């Protein structure tokens, strides 16, 4: 079993999450940590595994297109603790709808791209002259 350090530097957290040190400072400034970032000797930031776990959630939500304002609101709700599950659910349902719509648009785009790839694979097999002859500049 690998022992996880109980306190991590900003560099270690950046390396394990893929976020830059600048992004971690930005997340802190924007209030996107559930718990206040602790300070060690000399005022250096000290993180725990719970901070890394929370950042992982934030990274996934941002990658899915969740705006910072919505992520900040979600963080506030989590920070408040129990008693706001309905609001958290509503927030996540709204985001789920946005992501589902985005997936639909991306699927349509991918269908077109796959079609074009097939067309060009066929044309490459026939030679470049066939491209201009059949489609003009495509």
DRENGUDREN-718814 format. One record per atom (N, C-alpha, C, CB): atom name; residue number from 1; residue in one letter; z, y, x. Coordinates in steps of 0.02 Angstrom, whole numbers. Glycine has a CB too. Layout:
REM DRENGUDREN-718814
<r CA, NUM, A, <Z, Y, X>>
...
This chain:
REM DRENGUDREN-718814
<r N, 1, X, <0, -59, 42>>
<r CA, 1, X, <0, 0, 0>>
<r C, 1, X, <0, 62, 44>>
<r CB, 1, X, <61, 0, -48>>
<r N, 2, X, <-44, 110, 29>>
<r CA, 2, X, <-50, 171, 68>>
<r C, 2, X, <3, 220, 44>>
<r CB, 2, X, <-120, 201, 62>>
<r N, 3, X, <40, 247, 92>>
<r CA, 3, X, <91, 296, 75>>
<r C, 3, X, <59, 365, 69>>
<r CB, 3, X, <147, 297, 128>>
<r N, 4, X, <71, 398, 13>>
<r CA, 4, X, <43, 464, 0>>
<r C, 4, X, <95, 516, 21>>
<r CB, 4, X, <22, 474, -75>>
<r N, 5, X, <76, 564, 63>>
<r CA, 5, X, <124, 616, 83>>
<r C, 5, X, <149, 654, 22>>
<r CB, 5, X, <92, 665, 133>>
<r N, 6, X, <213, 673, 23>>
<r CA, 6, X, <242, 709, -33>>
<r C, 6, X, <224, 783, -31>>
<r CB, 6, X, <317, 700, -35>>
<r N, 7, X, <205, 808, 27>>
<r CA, 7, X, <183, 877, 31>>
<r C, 7, X, <118, 880, 71>>
<r CB, 7, X, <237, 922, 63>>
<r N, 8, X, <71, 917, 43>>
<r CA, 8, X, <4, 922, 72>>
<r C, 8, X, <-11, 995, 87>>
<r CB, 8, X, <-49, 892, 25>>
<r N, 9, X, <-46, 1006, 142>>
<r CA, 9, X, <-68, 1074, 159>>
<r C, 9, X, <-129, 1092, 118>>
<r CB, 9, X, <-83, 1080, 235>>
<r N, 10, X, <-146, 1155, 119>>
<r CA, 10, X, <-205, 1178, 82>>
<r C, 10, X, <-268, 1144, 110>>
<r CB, 10, X, <-212, 1255, 86>>
<r N, 11, X, <-270, 1134, 175>>
<r CA, 11, X, <-327, 1100, 206>>
<r C, 11, X, <-333, 1028, 184>>
<r CB, 11, X, <-322, 1103, 281>>
<r N, 12, X, <-276, 993, 179>>
<r CA, 12, X, <-277, 923, 156>>
<r C, 12, X, <-300, 919, 83>>
<r CB, 12, X, <-207, 892, 164>>
<r N, 13, X, <-277, 965, 42>>
<r CA, 13, X, <-297, 965, -28>>
<r C, 13, X, <-371, 982, -34>>
<r CB, 13, X, <-255, 1016, -69>>
<r N, 14, X, <-394, 1029, 6>>
<r CA, 14, X, <-466, 1046, 5>>
<r C, 14, X, <-507, 985, 24>>
<r CB, 14, X, <-481, 1105, 54>>
<r N, 15, X, <-486, 950, 75>>
<r CA, 15, X, <-523, 890, 97>>
<r C, 15, X, <-522, 836, 44>>
<r CB, 15, X, <-494, 864, 162>>
<r N, 16, X, <-465, 825, 13>>
<r CA, 16, X, <-461, 769, -36>>
<r C, 16, X, <-495, 785, -102>>
<r CB, 16, X, <-389, 751, -48>>
<r N, 17, X, <-500, 849, -120>>
<r CA, 17, X, <-531, 867, -184>>
<r C, 17, X, <-603, 889, -178>>
<r CB, 17, X, <-491, 922, -217>>
<r N, 18, X, <-623, 909, -118>>
<r CA, 18, X, <-690, 935, -109>>
<r C, 18, X, <-696, 1009, -125>>
<r CB, 18, X, <-738, 898, -152>>
<r N, 19, X, <-641, 1040, -145>>
<r CA, 19, X, <-640, 1112, -156>>
<r C, 19, X, <-629, 1147, -90>>
<r CB, 19, X, <-584, 1132, -207>>
<r N, 20, X, <-654, 1207, -84>>
<r CA, 20, X, <-642, 1246, -23>>
<r C, 20, X, <-572, 1276, -26>>
<r CB, 20, X, <-695, 1302, -15>>
<r N, 21, X, <-547, 1296, 32>>
<r CA, 21, X, <-483, 1330, 35>>
<r C, 21, X, <-487, 1394, -7>>
<r CB, 21, X, <-464, 1347, 109>>
<r N, 22, X, <-543, 1428, -4>>
<r CA, 22, X, <-553, 1489, -44>>
<r C, 22, X, <-547, 1472, -119>>
<r CB, 22, X, <-622, 1521, -28>>
<r N, 23, X, <-579, 1417, -140>>
<r CA, 23, X, <-576, 1397, -211>>
<r C, 23, X, <-505, 1381, -232>>
<r CB, 23, X, <-622, 1337, -224>>
<r N, 24, X, <-467, 1348, -189>>
<r CA, 24, X, <-397, 1332, -205>>
<r C, 24, X, <-356, 1396, -215>>
<r CB, 24, X, <-366, 1288, -150>>
<r N, 25, X, <-367, 1444, -171>>
<r CA, 25, X, <-332, 1508, -179>>
<r C, 25, X, <-353, 1543, -243>>
<r CB, 25, X, <-345, 1554, -118>>
<r N, 26, X, <-418, 1539, -259>>
<r CA, 26, X, <-444, 1568, -321>>
<r C, 26, X, <-412, 1534, -381>>
<r CB, 26, X, <-521, 1561, -324>>
<r N, 27, X, <-408, 1468, -381>>
<r CA, 27, X, <-378, 1432, -437>>
<r C, 27, X, <-305, 1454, -446>>
<r CB, 27, X, <-381, 1356, -425>>
<r N, 28, X, <-270, 1462, -391>>
<r CA, 28, X, <-200, 1485, -395>>
<r C, 28, X, <-197, 1555, -424>>
<r CB, 28, X, <-167, 1483, -326>>
<r N, 29, X, <-239, 1600, -399>>
<r CA, 29, X, <-240, 1669, -422>>
<r C, 29, X, <-256, 1673, -497>>
<r CB, 29, X, <-292, 1709, -382>>
<r N, 30, X, <-300, 1629, -520>>
<r CA, 30, X, <-321, 1629, -590>>
<r C, 30, X, <-273, 1592, -636>>
<r CB, 30, X, <-390, 1598, -596>>
<r N, 31, X, <-219, 1566, -609>>
<r CA, 31, X, <-169, 1532, -650>>
<r C, 31, X, <-191, 1464, -674>>
<r CB, 31, X, <-151, 1574, -709>>
<r N, 32, X, <-231, 1429, -633>>
<r CA, 32, X, <-258, 1364, -654>>
<r C, 32, X, <-218, 1304, -629>>
<r CB, 32, X, <-329, 1358, -630>>
<r N, 33, X, <-160, 1316, -601>>
<r CA, 33, X, <-115, 1262, -584>>
<r C, 33, X, <-62, 1257, -638>>
<r CB, 33, X, <-82, 1274, -513>>
<r N, 34, X, <-45, 1197, -658>>
<r CA, 34, X, <6, 1188, -709>>
<r C, 34, X, <74, 1210, -682>>
<r CB, 34, X, <8, 1114, -732>>
<r N, 35, X, <87, 1192, -620>>
<r CA, 35, X, <150, 1212, -588>>
<r C, 35, X, <135, 1264, -535>>
<r CB, 35, X, <186, 1150, -556>>
<r N, 36, X, <182, 1309, -525>>
<r CA, 36, X, <174, 1359, -472>>
<r C, 36, X, <166, 1323, -405>>
<r CB, 36, X, <234, 1409, -471>>
<r N, 37, X, <120, 1350, -365>>
<r CA, 37, X, <110, 1321, -298>>
<r C, 37, X, <171, 1340, -256>>
<r CB, 37, X, <44, 1347, -265>>
<r N, 38, X, <201, 1288, -227>>
<r CA, 38, X, <260, 1299, -185>>
<r C, 38, X, <240, 1328, -118>>
<r CB, 38, X, <300, 1234, -176>>
<r N, 39, X, <288, 1358, -86>>
<r CA, 39, X, <278, 1386, -19>>
<r C, 39, X, <327, 1352, 28>>
<r CB, 39, X, <288, 1464, -18>>
<r N, 40, X, <301, 1334, 86>>
<r CA, 40, X, <342, 1303, 138>>
<r C, 40, X, <363, 1355, 189>>
<r CB, 40, X, <304, 1247, 172>>
<r N, 41, X, <388, 1330, 245>>
<r CA, 41, X, <408, 1376, 299>>
<r C, 41, X, <350, 1421, 319>>
<r CB, 41, X, <434, 1336, 360>>
<r N, 42, X, <364, 1483, 328>>
<r CA, 42, X, <312, 1530, 348>>
<r C, 42, X, <268, 1552, 290>>
<r CB, 42, X, <269, 1500, 402>>
<r N, 43, X, <284, 1533, 229>>
<r CA, 43, X, <246, 1553, 170>>
<r C, 43, X, <183, 1514, 158>>
<r CB, 43, X, <229, 1624, 177>>
<r N, 44, X, <174, 1460, 194>>
<r CA, 44, X, <113, 1419, 184>>
<r C, 44, X, <118, 1380, 119>>
<r CB, 44, X, <103, 1371, 244>>
<r N, 45, X, <60, 1374, 86>>
<r CA, 45, X, <58, 1336, 23>>
<r C, 45, X, <71, 1262, 37>>
<r CB, 45, X, <-11, 1345, -11>>
<r N, 46, X, <110, 1233, -9>>
<r CA, 46, X, <126, 1161, -5>>
<r C, 46, X, <111, 1131, -73>>
<r CB, 46, X, <201, 1149, 16>>
<r N, 47, X, <71, 1079, -73>>
<r CA, 47, X, <49, 1046, -134>>
<r C, 47, X, <78, 976, -137>>
<r CB, 47, X, <-27, 1045, -139>>
<r N, 48, X, <83, 950, -198>>
<r CA, 48, X, <103, 881, -209>>
<r C, 48, X, <46, 841, -240>>
<r CB, 48, X, <165, 878, -253>>
<r N, 49, X, <56, 777, -246>>
<r CA, 49, X, <5, 734, -276>>
<r C, 49, X, <-10, 754, -348>>
<r CB, 49, X, <26, 661, -273>>
<r N, 50, X, <41, 779, -383>>
<r CA, 50, X, <30, 801, -452>>
<r C, 50, X, <-19, 861, -454>>
<r CB, 50, X, <97, 821, -485>>
<r N, 51, X, <-16, 903, -403>>
<r CA, 51, X, <-63, 959, -399>>
<r C, 51, X, <-134, 933, -388>>
<r CB, 51, X, <-44, 1008, -342>>
<r N, 52, X, <-141, 884, -344>>
<r CA, 52, X, <-207, 854, -331>>
<r C, 52, X, <-234, 820, -394>>
<r CB, 52, X, <-203, 803, -273>>
<r N, 53, X, <-190, 785, -429>>
<r CA, 53, X, <-211, 752, -491>>
<r C, 53, X, <-235, 803, -542>>
<r CB, 53, X, <-153, 710, -520>>
<r N, 54, X, <-198, 859, -549>>
<r CA, 54, X, <-218, 911, -596>>
<r C, 54, X, <-284, 943, -574>>
<r CB, 54, X, <-163, 965, -601>>
<r N, 55, X, <-292, 955, -510>>
<r CA, 55, X, <-355, 984, -485>>
<r C, 55, X, <-413, 938, -500>>
<r CB, 55, X, <-351, 996, -410>>
<r N, 56, X, <-402, 873, -497>>
<r CA, 56, X, <-455, 825, -513>>
<r C, 56, X, <-478, 834, -585>>
<r CB, 56, X, <-432, 753, -500>>
<r N, 57, X, <-430, 843, -630>>
<r CA, 57, X, <-447, 856, -700>>
<r C, 57, X, <-487, 921, -706>>
<r CB, 57, X, <-382, 860, -744>>
<r N, 58, X, <-464, 973, -672>>
<r CA, 58, X, <-499, 1038, -674>>
<r C, 58, X, <-570, 1032, -647>>
<r CB, 58, X, <-459, 1090, -634>>
<r N, 59, X, <-578, 996, -592>>
<r CA, 59, X, <-644, 988, -562>>
<r C, 59, X, <-692, 954, -610>>
<r CB, 59, X, <-639, 947, -496>>
<r N, 60, X, <-668, 903, -644>>
<r CA, 60, X, <-710, 866, -691>>
<r C, 60, X, <-727, 911, -751>>
<r CB, 60, X, <-674, 802, -716>>
<r N, 61, X, <-679, 947, -776>>
<r CA, 61, X, <-692, 992, -833>>
<r C, 61, X, <-741, 1047, -813>>
<r CB, 61, X, <-627, 1022, -859>>
<r N, 62, X, <-733, 1076, -754>>
<r CA, 62, X, <-780, 1128, -731>>
<r C, 62, X, <-849, 1099, -721>>
<r CB, 62, X, <-755, 1160, -665>>
<r N, 63, X, <-853, 1038, -693>>
<r CA, 63, X, <-918, 1007, -682>>
<r C, 63, X, <-953, 993, -748>>
<r CB, 63, X, <-910, 942, -642>>
<r N, 64, X, <-914, 984, -801>>
<r CA, 64, X, <-943, 972, -867>>
<r C, 64, X, <-963, 1037, -901>>
<r CB, 64, X, <-894, 934, -910>>
<r N, 65, X, <-951, 1093, -868>>
<r CA, 65, X, <-972, 1157, -896>>
<r C, 65, X, <-918, 1196, -931>>
<r CB, 65, X, <-1027, 1146, -942>>
<r N, 66, X, <-856, 1174, -926>>
<r CA, 66, X, <-802, 1211, -960>>
<r C, 66, X, <-794, 1279, -926>>
<r CB, 66, X, <-735, 1170, -959>>
<r N, 67, X, <-798, 1333, -965>>
<r CA, 67, X, <-789, 1399, -936>>
<r C, 67, X, <-718, 1409, -910>>
<r CB, 67, X, <-805, 1454, -989>>
<r N, 68, X, <-710, 1452, -860>>
<r CA, 68, X, <-644, 1465, -832>>
<r C, 68, X, <-595, 1490, -884>>
<r CB, 68, X, <-650, 1517, -776>>
<r N, 69, X, <-618, 1530, -931>>
<r CA, 69, X, <-572, 1556, -982>>
<r C, 69, X, <-544, 1499, -1025>>
<r CB, 69, X, <-608, 1607, -1027>>
<r N, 70, X, <-585, 1450, -1040>>
<r CA, 70, X, <-562, 1393, -1080>>
<r C, 70, X, <-517, 1348, -1038>>
<r CB, 70, X, <-623, 1352, -1107>>
<r N, 71, X, <-535, 1338, -975>>
<r CA, 71, X, <-493, 1299, -931>>
<r C, 71, X, <-425, 1332, -922>>
<r CB, 71, X, <-527, 1289, -863>>
<r N, 72, X, <-425, 1398, -916>>
<r CA, 72, X, <-362, 1435, -910>>
<r C, 72, X, <-319, 1425, -972>>
<r CB, 72, X, <-375, 1510, -898>>
<r N, 73, X, <-351, 1429, -1031>>
<r CA, 73, X, <-313, 1419, -1094>>
<r C, 73, X, <-285, 1348, -1097>>
<r CB, 73, X, <-359, 1432, -1156>>
<r N, 74, X, <-325, 1299, -1077>>
<r CA, 74, X, <-302, 1230, -1077>>
<r C, 74, X, <-243, 1222, -1029>>
<r CB, 74, X, <-360, 1182, -1056>>
<r N, 75, X, <-247, 1253, -971>>
<r CA, 75, X, <-192, 1250, -922>>
<r C, 75, X, <-130, 1281, -952>>
<r CB, 75, X, <-211, 1286, -857>>
<r N, 76, X, <-137, 1337, -986>>
<r CA, 76, X, <-80, 1369, -1018>>
<r C, 76, X, <-48, 1322, -1068>>
<r CB, 76, X, <-101, 1434, -1052>>
<r N, 77, X, <-89, 1289, -1108>>
<r CA, 77, X, <-62, 1242, -1158>>
<r C, 77, X, <-25, 1185, -1126>>
<r CB, 77, X, <-118, 1215, -1203>>
<r N, 78, X, <-53, 1157, -1073>>
<r CA, 78, X, <-20, 1102, -1038>>
<r C, 78, X, <46, 1127, -1008>>
<r CB, 78, X, <-66, 1073, -982>>
<r N, 79, X, <45, 1186, -979>>
<r CA, 79, X, <105, 1215, -949>>
<r C, 79, X, <160, 1225, -1001>>
<r CB, 79, X, <88, 1282, -916>>
<r N, 80, X, <140, 1243, -1063>>
<r CA, 80, X, <189, 1254, -1116>>
<r C, 80, X, <225, 1189, -1135>>
<r CB, 80, X, <155, 1283, -1177>>
<r N, 81, X, <194, 1133, -1124>>
<r CA, 81, X, <225, 1069, -1140>>
<r C, 81, X, <209, 1046, -1211>>
<r CB, 81, X, <300, 1074, -1131>>
<r N, 82, X, <252, 1004, -1236>>
<r CA, 82, X, <242, 973, -1302>>
<r C, 82, X, <241, 1025, -1357>>
<r CB, 82, X, <296, 921, -1315>>
<r N, 83, X, <208, 1007, -1412>>
<r CA, 83, X, <208, 1050, -1471>>
<r C, 83, X, <143, 1086, -1484>>
<r CB, 83, X, <262, 1099, -1465>>
<r N, 84, X, <94, 1077, -1441>>
<r CA, 84, X, <30, 1110, -1452>>
<r C, 84, X, <-29, 1062, -1448>>
<r CB, 84, X, <21, 1167, -1401>>
<r N, 85, X, <-16, 1000, -1465>>
<r CA, 85, X, <-68, 949, -1461>>
<r C, 85, X, <-127, 965, -1506>>
<r CB, 85, X, <-39, 880, -1479>>
<r N, 86, X, <-116, 995, -1564>>
<r CA, 86, X, <-171, 1011, -1608>>
<r C, 86, X, <-218, 1062, -1576>>
<r CB, 86, X, <-145, 1039, -1675>>
<r N, 87, X, <-190, 1111, -1542>>
<r CA, 87, X, <-232, 1162, -1509>>
<r C, 87, X, <-269, 1131, -1450>>
<r CB, 87, X, <-188, 1221, -1486>>
<r N, 88, X, <-236, 1087, -1413>>
<r CA, 88, X, <-269, 1053, -1357>>
<r C, 88, X, <-326, 1010, -1384>>
<r CB, 88, X, <-218, 1009, -1318>>
<r N, 89, X, <-313, 975, -1439>>
<r CA, 89, X, <-365, 933, -1470>>
<r C, 89, X, <-424, 975, -1491>>
<r CB, 89, X, <-336, 894, -1530>>
<r N, 90, X, <-412, 1031, -1523>>
<r CA, 90, X, <-466, 1074, -1546>>
<r C, 90, X, <-507, 1099, -1486>>
<r CB, 90, X, <-438, 1135, -1586>>
<r N, 91, X, <-473, 1119, -1433>>
<r CA, 91, X, <-507, 1143, -1373>>
<r C, 91, X, <-552, 1088, -1344>>
<r CB, 91, X, <-456, 1167, -1321>>
<r N, 92, X, <-525, 1028, -1339>>
<r CA, 92, X, <-563, 972, -1311>>
<r C, 92, X, <-621, 951, -1357>>
<r CB, 92, X, <-517, 912, -1297>>
<r N, 93, X, <-610, 954, -1422>>
<r CA, 93, X, <-665, 937, -1468>>
<r C, 93, X, <-722, 986, -1462>>
<r CB, 93, X, <-639, 935, -1541>>
<r N, 94, X, <-706, 1050, -1457>>
<r CA, 94, X, <-758, 1101, -1449>>
<r C, 94, X, <-797, 1089, -1384>>
<r CB, 94, X, <-727, 1172, -1449>>
<r N, 95, X, <-760, 1074, -1332>>
<r CA, 95, X, <-794, 1061, -1268>>
<r C, 95, X, <-836, 997, -1271>>
<r CB, 95, X, <-742, 1057, -1210>>
<r N, 96, X, <-810, 947, -1305>>
<r CA, 96, X, <-847, 884, -1313>>
<r C, 96, X, <-913, 898, -1348>>
<r CB, 96, X, <-805, 833, -1353>>
<r N, 97, X, <-912, 940, -1399>>
<r CA, 97, X, <-974, 958, -1435>>
<r C, 97, X, <-1024, 993, -1389>>
<r CB, 97, X, <-958, 1003, -1496>>
<r N, 98, X, <-998, 1039, -1347>>
<r CA, 98, X, <-1043, 1074, -1300>>
<r C, 98, X, <-1074, 1026, -1250>>
<r CB, 98, X, <-1004, 1129, -1262>>
<r N, 99, X, <-1033, 980, -1225>>
<r CA, 99, X, <-1057, 931, -1175>>
<r C, 99, X, <-1108, 884, -1208>>
<r CB, 99, X, <-999, 891, -1144>>
<r N, 100, X, <-1094, 862, -1269>>
<r CA, 100, X, <-1139, 818, -1304>>
<r C, 100, X, <-1207, 852, -1315>>
<r CB, 100, X, <-1109, 796, -1372>>
<r N, 101, X, <-1206, 915, -1334>>
<r CA, 101, X, <-1268, 953, -1343>>
<r C, 101, X, <-1305, 960, -1276>>
<r CB, 101, X, <-1254, 1022, -1373>>
<r N, 102, X, <-1268, 973, -1224>>
<r CA, 102, X, <-1297, 979, -1157>>
<r C, 102, X, <-1329, 913, -1135>>
<r CB, 102, X, <-1244, 1000, -1106>>
<r N, 103, X, <-1296, 858, -1150>>
<r CA, 103, X, <-1324, 792, -1133>>
<r C, 103, X, <-1389, 781, -1172>>
<r CB, 103, X, <-1274, 735, -1149>>
<r N, 104, X, <-1392, 802, -1235>>
<r CA, 104, X, <-1453, 796, -1274>>
<r C, 104, X, <-1510, 835, -1243>>
<r CB, 104, X, <-1441, 820, -1345>>
<r N, 105, X, <-1496, 897, -1222>>
<r CA, 105, X, <-1548, 937, -1190>>
<r C, 105, X, <-1570, 906, -1124>>
<r CB, 105, X, <-1523, 1009, -1178>>
<r N, 106, X, <-1523, 881, -1085>>
<r CA, 106, X, <-1539, 849, -1022>>
<r C, 106, X, <-1579, 785, -1032>>
<r CB, 106, X, <-1476, 834, -982>>
<r N, 107, X, <-1563, 748, -1084>>
<r CA, 107, X, <-1601, 687, -1100>>
<r C, 107, X, <-1673, 704, -1116>>
<r CB, 107, X, <-1568, 650, -1158>>
<r N, 108, X, <-1684, 756, -1156>>
<r CA, 108, X, <-1752, 778, -1170>>
<r C, 108, X, <-1789, 798, -1106>>
<r CB, 108, X, <-1752, 837, -1220>>
<r N, 109, X, <-1755, 833, -1063>>
<r CA, 109, X, <-1785, 853, -999>>
<r C, 109, X, <-1802, 792, -957>>
<r CB, 109, X, <-1737, 900, -961>>
<r N, 110, X, <-1756, 745, -955>>
<r CA, 110, X, <-1767, 685, -916>>
<r C, 110, X, <-1826, 644, -943>>
<r CB, 110, X, <-1704, 642, -914>>
<r N, 111, X, <-1832, 642, -1009>>
<r CA, 111, X, <-1889, 606, -1039>>
<r C, 111, X, <-1955, 637, -1016>>
<r CB, 111, X, <-1885, 608, -1116>>
<r N, 112, X, <-1959, 704, -1016>>
<r CA, 112, X, <-2019, 738, -993>>
<r C, 112, X, <-2031, 724, -919>>
<r CB, 112, X, <-2014, 813, -1006>>
<r N, 113, X, <-1979, 728, -879>>
<r CA, 113, X, <-1986, 717, -808>>
<r C, 113, X, <-2009, 645, -794>>
<r CB, 113, X, <-1919, 730, -772>>
<r N, 114, X, <-1980, 597, -829>>
<r CA, 114, X, <-2001, 527, -820>>
<r C, 114, X, <-2075, 519, -838>>
<r CB, 114, X, <-1958, 480, -863>>
<r N, 115, X, <-2096, 551, -892>>
<r CA, 115, X, <-2166, 548, -912>>
<r C, 115, X, <-2210, 576, -857>>
<r CB, 115, X, <-2178, 586, -978>>
<r N, 116, X, <-2192, 635, -831>>
<r CA, 116, X, <-2231, 667, -778>>
<r C, 116, X, <-2233, 623, -715>>
<r CB, 116, X, <-2203, 736, -762>>
<r N, 117, X, <-2177, 593, -698>>
<r CA, 117, X, <-2175, 549, -640>>
<r C, 117, X, <-2224, 491, -650>>
<r CB, 117, X, <-2103, 521, -628>>
<r N, 118, X, <-2225, 462, -709>>
<r CA, 118, X, <-2271, 408, -724>>
<r C, 118, X, <-2343, 430, -719>>
<r CB, 118, X, <-2258, 380, -793>>
<r N, 119, X, <-2358, 488, -746>>
<r CA, 119, X, <-2426, 515, -742>>
<r C, 119, X, <-2447, 523, -670>>
<r CB, 119, X, <-2431, 582, -780>>
<r N, 120, X, <-2404, 555, -630>>
<r CA, 120, X, <-2422, 568, -561>>
<r C, 120, X, <-2424, 505, -518>>
<r CB, 120, X, <-2374, 618, -530>>
<r N, 121, X, <-2382, 457, -534>>
<r CA, 121, X, <-2386, 393, -498>>
<r C, 121, X, <-2454, 360, -511>>
<r CB, 121, X, <-2328, 345, -520>>
<r N, 122, X, <-2476, 362, -574>>
<r CA, 122, X, <-2541, 334, -591>>
<r C, 122, X, <-2597, 372, -556>>
<r CB, 122, X, <-2553, 335, -667>>
<r N, 123, X, <-2593, 438, -556>>
<r CA, 123, X, <-2644, 479, -524>>
<r C, 123, X, <-2646, 470, -449>>
<r CB, 123, X, <-2634, 552, -542>>
<r N, 124, X, <-2588, 464, -418>>
<r CA, 124, X, <-2585, 454, -345>>
<r C, 124, X, <-2618, 387, -328>>
<r CB, 124, X, <-2512, 456, -320>>
<r N, 125, X, <-2606, 338, -371>>
<r CA, 125, X, <-2638, 273, -360>>
<r C, 125, X, <-2714, 279, -364>>
<r CB, 125, X, <-2613, 222, -411>>
<r N, 126, X, <-2738, 326, -406>>
<r CA, 126, X, <-2811, 335, -414>>
<r C, 126, X, <-2840, 385, -364>>
<r CB, 126, X, <-2825, 360, -485>>
<r N, 127, X, <-2799, 423, -332>>
<r CA, 127, X, <-2822, 473, -284>>
<r C, 127, X, <-2813, 543, -311>>
<r CB, 127, X, <-2895, 461, -266>>
<r N, 128, X, <-2805, 592, -267>>
<r CA, 128, X, <-2792, 661, -286>>
<r C, 128, X, <-2848, 692, -328>>
<r CB, 128, X, <-2781, 703, -225>>
<r N, 129, X, <-2909, 673, -318>>
<r CA, 129, X, <-2965, 702, -355>>
<r C, 129, X, <-2956, 691, -430>>
<r CB, 129, X, <-3032, 673, -332>>
<r N, 130, X, <-2925, 636, -448>>
<r CA, 130, X, <-2915, 621, -519>>
<r C, 130, X, <-2868, 672, -552>>
<r CB, 130, X, <-2887, 551, -528>>
<r N, 131, X, <-2822, 701, -515>>
<r CA, 131, X, <-2775, 749, -544>>
<r C, 131, X, <-2813, 809, -571>>
<r CB, 131, X, <-2723, 772, -492>>
<r N, 132, X, <-2855, 839, -529>>
<r CA, 132, X, <-2892, 899, -549>>
<r C, 132, X, <-2943, 882, -604>>
<r CB, 132, X, <-2929, 930, -489>>
<r N, 133, X, <-2973, 824, -599>>
<r CA, 133, X, <-3025, 804, -646>>
<r C, 133, X, <-2994, 794, -716>>
<r CB, 133, X, <-3059, 739, -622>>
<r N, 134, X, <-2937, 762, -720>>
<r CA, 134, X, <-2907, 745, -785>>
<r C, 134, X, <-2867, 803, -815>>
<r CB, 134, X, <-2863, 684, -777>>
<r N, 135, X, <-2830, 838, -774>>
<r CA, 135, X, <-2781, 885, -802>>
<r C, 135, X, <-2790, 956, -779>>
<r CB, 135, X, <-2712, 862, -785>>
<r N, 136, X, <-2831, 969, -730>>
<r CA, 136, X, <-2832, 1035, -700>>
<r C, 136, X, <-2768, 1043, -660>>
<r CB, 136, X, <-2840, 1091, -755>>
<r N, 137, X, <-2750, 1103, -642>>
<r CA, 137, X, <-2687, 1111, -604>>
<r C, 137, X, <-2628, 1095, -649>>
<r CB, 137, X, <-2681, 1183, -575>>
<r N, 138, X, <-2592, 1043, -634>>
<r CA, 138, X, <-2535, 1024, -675>>
<r C, 138, X, <-2473, 1034, -635>>
<r CB, 138, X, <-2539, 953, -699>>
